[in-house]
Amino acid sequence: MDVKESDLLGDAIHSHWYYRAKAVALLDLLGDERNRVVADIGAGS
C-alpha cells in the first residue's frame, strides 16, 4: 500500500475496494502457500 494513501484513508484502507481486490488476488495466487513471506518491492511513494 502506498504511504500517502495509508495516511489519507487511515483504518478505512482495510475495507477500500482497491486493496480488498489486491488481497483477494494475492491470496488466490498463493493458494495453500499462505505461510510464506512475500516481499513487494515497487515504485510507490
Secondary structure, 3 states (H helix, E strand, C coil): CCHHHHHHHHHHHHHCHHHHHHHHHHHHHHCCCCCCCCCCCCCCC
